[in-house]
Amino acid sequence: MTANTPRHPLTEARVACTIPGMDSVTVRRDVPYRGSEDDSLTMDLYYPSESREALPAVLLVTGYSDPGAQQVLGARFKEIGPFVSWAQLIAASGLVAVTYTNSTPADVDHVWRHLQEHGPALGIDVNRLGVWTSSGHGPNALSFLMERGDGVRCAVLTYPYTLDDQGSTHVADAARQFRFVTPAAGKFIDRLPPSVPLLVVRAGRDEMPGLNAALDRFVSAALTTNLPITVINHATGPHAFDLFDQSRAAHEIVEYMLAFLRSHLVQ
C-alpha cells in the first residue's frame, strides 16, 4: 500500500452517541507542536463553543504511527471519524480535546511537553489534563502514564489492549498482528501512578484476540494493587461498541465516560 491508499470505511465511522453542542464546537486545526514551519507535526484542538477561559483538556493518545496509518487506512488518526467524533463529544462536554499527528507513537511525549509549555496561550489549564485511549492505542497510553502520570488528573481506557504479565503473551501477540506499539512491555502495573483515577471500559463480547484475557488480568492486578480504578463491563458489547452499538446501554456508557472526565477535570 502507498500514501495514496483509499480511505478505509472505518475512517468514516463515528461515535453512535451524540450530545447537544457537538456540531458547534470550535476547532483550531494543524497547530504545530514539533518540527520546522514547513515540516511540522501538528495538533487539532477542539473547544466548547464560545469558550473564553483556560479549560481542562483531554489528550487522545494514539499507539500507531501516522505513516503506517496512512498506508493502511488512507488517513492520519486525527482525521478519522472515531477520533474526530470523540473530540467533538469531549469539547461539547465543556473540555478541550487534543488530537495530533505523529511520526512515531513516542511523539505523544512531545505533544504533552508542548501543552505544558504553551497551554495558557492555547486556552488550556495545564494543571487539569486527562487522557483518553482505546483498543491498540492502550499500551502506548499506559506507557505514557507510567512516565508522565504525575501530571495527569485521570485516564479513560476504552476496550484497551493493556499489559502482559506472569508469562502471558496476549498483548505481544496482538501487537505483532496489528502493529501497535508496546513500549511498556516488561513493565508491571505497579509502575502506574497511584494517584491517577482510571476508568476501564470492557466490551464483554470483544472479538479481538487476547484483548479481554489481558484486560481481565490487568483489572485484577489493579485491584490487588489498590489502584483507583473504575470498571464498566458492557456485557453484550463488541469491540468498538461506541461506534456500532446503538443500544441504550452503549449510550449510557459513553455518557458515563464523559461524566468521569468532567468529574476529575472540572472540579
Beta strands, then each sheet from edge to edge (+ up, - down):
strand 1: 26-36
strand 2: 39-47
strand 3: 55-60
strand 4: 96-100
strand 5: 124-135
strand 6: 154-160
strand 7: 198-203
strand 8: 229-234
sheet 1: 1+ 2- 4+ 3+ 5+ 6+ 7+ 8+
end
